Amino acid sequence: MDFSLSDSQRAVQTLAREFAQAEVAPLSREMDEKAEMPRSLPKRMGEIGLLGGPLPKEYGGGGWDSVSLALAYEELGRVDSSVRGLMTVHTSLVSQCILAWGADSQKQTYLPKLASGEWIGCYALTEPNAGSDAGSMESAATEDGGDYLLDGEKIWITNGGVADVALVFASRDRSLKHKGICAFIVPTNTSGFHREPMPGKELGHRASSHSHITLRQCRVPKSAMLGEPGEGFKVAMSALDHGRLGVAAGALGVAQACLDASASFVRQRRQFGQRIGDMQMAQAAIANMAADVDASRMLVYRAAWLKDQGQRATRETSIAKLFAVEAALRAANEAVLLHGGRGYSTEYPVERYYRDIKGMQIYEGTAHIQRIVIARDVIGQE
Ligand SMILES: Cc1cc2nc3c(=O)[nH]c(=O)nc-3n(C[C@H](O)[C@H](O)[C@H](O)COP(=O)(O)OP(=O)(O)OC[C@H]3O[C@@H](n4cnc5c(N)ncnc54)[C@H](O)[C@@H]3O)c2cc1C
């Protein structure tokens, strides 16, 4: 078994690490407080090749393998989950999905602009009455001459307020259940496409744009369909296979950040005449975190490696997402405690990690749904 990274994988890791540390970290606290991300950030990510990483070179991509992509997500996740989230939705849920399912003309129209960051993508699946049970969606796609008219509502759409293009899922016949669902590539300036910020203030991922999208007689040509009629549910699930690896790798980054911050803090903070880090209870917390980080890393890299071997990795990706997110939840919980009162304020970043990681337990399939995916694969379905 070879655990080493190749030169090209290391180069991606270094690129993402340097960008995250030098260009994202100085902005993170302010972005979180203002609840916005400057447009210059994703633009810069496009320029240096992060957004198009896994796309082939002919579309302006970097031709990265899945391990490289996971390394990039890990490094961004270590610094800022809103920025990592923007990239996971844009690159894995949208661009990789268009690459997998798109006709040549769709790939040529969208992928170069998505790779360069000129356009931002969002993925619109969730609805007010269809979350985990996405197959029960109510959004309708009605044939009208050479077009489809889209009507419905989508909620919690990451990048929704800034996106130029949306992957929208709607049913052309609800009686067919999953088999009635179609996927469409919809420019967000299409008439009938409306968006507004989600109500309320999010617990975490505050620099992300989360939108409520309303579709009213939103007219798209039949050529906007991604995949065949009725294949939309498969398109949506295949996108989540890519996206879940991104969330797992991002969570690994959060856990590593909690470990780094905690180790540094307990080395310098003194109470009772000694370093906090010399007390056994703090040592146990650090040791548990380190073991969790290592285990998460193995699971995330294994899922990515399996994809690179062309093997099915749905179960392994769900295991990686489930474990890495829950490990990072434990790590963030301990990191805030180890920082004492300081951990409870924005003076230190651990409180942001604590708030951000909870979202990862919910989106792209909740922890319950990951357990269902894993258990069904283990037990088999009747
Ligand atoms: C920060 C953030 C970003 C998001 N970004 C996007 C995005 O870009 N695009 C998008 O389409 N959506 C997005 N979402 C929506 C997200 O995917 C949904 O919130 C998620 O799928 C859960 O759906 P729901 O909120 O309707 O909860 P529900 O499905 O109503 O679930 C409520 C509870 O019931 C549990 N539950 C449901 N079914 C089962 C079951 N069969 N067995 C056991 N327990 C079950 C769930 O696990 C959960 O605990 C985002 C959400 C968040 C918080």
The ligand as a Gaussian input file, in Angstrom:
#p B3LYP/6-31G(d) Opt

LIG

0 1
 C      -25.702000      25.441000       4.848000
 C      -26.626000      24.697000       3.917000
 C      -26.360000      24.727000       2.551000
 C      -27.224000      24.050000       1.662000
 N      -26.985000      24.129000       0.311000
 C      -27.839000      23.514000      -0.556000
 C      -27.659000      23.632000      -1.986000
 O      -26.700000      24.269000      -2.461000
 N      -28.561000      23.058000      -2.809000
 C      -29.631000      22.335000      -2.333000
 O      -30.401000      21.817000      -3.147000
 N      -29.846000      22.217000      -0.981000
 C      -28.980000      22.779000      -0.091000
 N      -29.176000      22.677000       1.260000
 C      -30.350000      21.954000       1.748000
 C      -29.983000      20.602000       2.367000
 O      -29.505000      19.735000       1.370000
 C      -31.215000      20.085000       3.111000
 O      -31.419000      20.927000       4.233000
 C      -31.025000      18.629000       3.550000
 O      -31.037000      17.761000       2.451000
 C      -32.112000      18.181000       4.546000
 O      -33.380000      18.493000       4.075000
 P      -34.436000      19.255000       5.009000
 O      -33.770000      20.479000       5.542000
 O      -35.686000      19.437000       4.251000
 O      -34.659000      18.292000       6.236000
 P      -35.648000      17.022000       6.272000
 O      -35.411000      16.140000       5.096000
 O      -37.026000      17.490000       6.548000
 O      -35.093000      16.260000       7.551000
 C      -35.412000      16.627000       8.902000
 C      -34.785000      15.576000       9.812000
 O      -35.351000      14.292000       9.525000
 C      -34.319000      13.368000       9.225000
 N      -34.782000      12.407000       8.231000
 C      -35.369000      12.653000       7.024000
 N      -35.612000      11.498000       6.385000
 C      -35.159000      10.510000       7.179000
 C      -35.125000       9.088000       7.072000
 N      -35.589000       8.439000       5.987000
 N      -34.610000       8.377000       8.100000
 C      -34.115000       9.000000       9.189000
 N      -34.119000      10.347000       9.363000
 C      -34.638000      11.093000       8.360000
 C      -33.178000      14.219000       8.690000
 O      -31.931000      13.534000       8.763000
 C      -33.274000      15.422000       9.590000
 O      -32.640000      15.145000      10.801000
 C      -28.334000      23.328000       2.166000
 C      -28.574000      23.301000       3.552000
 C      -27.726000      23.982000       4.425000
 C      -28.020000      23.940000       5.894000

